[in-house]
């Protein structure tokens, strides 16, 4: 089917439209029209079922603007940039790695400016206008803004939802009663000032992310407590060595293709979610990031990719092991502790050096400040004691004052400590979902044709409209009964449409094209015995059912009951 068919349907039937269209539009922005907005919400709600309800995570909602320090700490100010190159003749700017991939027919290339420059020079790559290209440079992807009157405090629109969750860690750790592992989820907008967003929903400047941050003890990453649930799930894996393999989750961990059970668990969990959305298994794989494309915060990362007809393999989910990078970074920048506590099975007795204040010297010399100095000294650990033992000098900050202490003020003693546990910085496993990309992949996979007519085979659980109600003919008695059934469906929470215009065939075709899974037709037999025709979109098969049962049947079909199960149930009842 021609690739512009899907785009035409989405624009004509109320799924998507370019933003600010009456002003000529702005690339990288799309409006979700009525059906698109409903489809998007249904995908998000299915994601919530997987990552909030089933995983036992709680959802948070953090601001989309953050002060500059947040992104200095996270590394985004320094590292979050794409390679760009501009034409010396016409001034057109390109994303350099995408330009090189396109011109050389490569599936991926390094994002390093130096390597891209070599490829451009070696292959004589030029602008579309024929002009020479300039030097490859890095361009920040973040939108900057000012916070407060006059914008005195610099801020950025978040390029990912994750940082708000990392900053919340101390409160989340307390909320989860200081027990690991725990996860927190967030669905929200993120912003990236893309250089040349020319791929529809795949490369937006404002988009929706669904992310989960799972905080784990690094000593326990090897074993996920519920790994048995997914141990046998087969995963199509493309490691960075380029040799594709299909392995069960447990085999992938055992062979070292996946580093530990936590990462394997969330690859399999993600796969089940994407399959339930209607993405075929044969169009799904997990690709490991190459070393030089890895995000600055990641130790390992695997992308869930969907094979699309229009764009080839497209990343829709990134599943990363972020280690303790983010919590350590925010602890350094903010001074707030971002640590958890690991309880030992049995207390450990240790002998350590400690600093002891000499109050008979501190008191007369520092007077009112002496108790605060003593408290500060006692809080210091063995490292400070050993350094003082080596140098005979210690500088401490108390309030607004800096105080230099010598052997007259302090002494070093060996003490016996009974230690029940230790503090550590948790690691983070992050599945990050691009909702807009997933939505596009779902739509492309769902589009098909039957007898020359287009059918959008969306899964009932995510279809924007669940049912259509039709009177067979424009007769008052049929319309009255059909209207009554339509209103009852809406009262019972089923999103439905009513249509009495044109032939019944044209009405079926209209709702098939927008993905309505079930159609209910009221005919003259309905007036006689209270039954109606229930039609399945995907096969056009019809069953006769009692009108009063329609709302409950459609809810059941949208919640997992198959058409075959319904048919068998009706046959048993008859």
Secondary structure, DSSP 8 states (H G I E B T S, - for coil): --THHHHHHHHHTTSEEETTGGGT--TT-EEE-HHHHHHHHHHHHHHHIIIIITTT-EE----SEEEHHHHHHHTHHHH-EEEEEEBTTT--EEEHHHHHHHHHT-S-----HHHHHHHHHHHT---TTS--B---EEEE---EEEESGGG-EEEEE-SSSHHHHHHTHHHHHHHTTT-SSEEEEEEEEEE---S---SGGGS-SEEEEEEEEEEE-GGGTT--TTGGGTTT-EEEEE-TTS-EEEEEHHHHHHTTSSSSHHHHHHHHHHHHHHHHHT--GGGEEEEE--GGGS-TT-SEEEEEEEEETTTEEEEEEEEEEEETHHHHHHHHHH-----EEEEEEEEEEEEEEEEEE-HHHHHHHHGGGHHHHHHHHHT--HHHHHHHHHHSEEEEEETTEEEEEETTTEEEEEEEEEEEEEEE--EEEEEEEEHHHHHHHHHHHHEEEETTEEEE---TTT-S--EEEEESSS-HHHHHHHHHHHHHHHHTT--EEE--SS-HHHHHHHHHHTT--EEEEE-HHHHHHSEEEEEETTT--EEEEEGGGHHHHHHHHHTT--HHHHHHHHHHH-
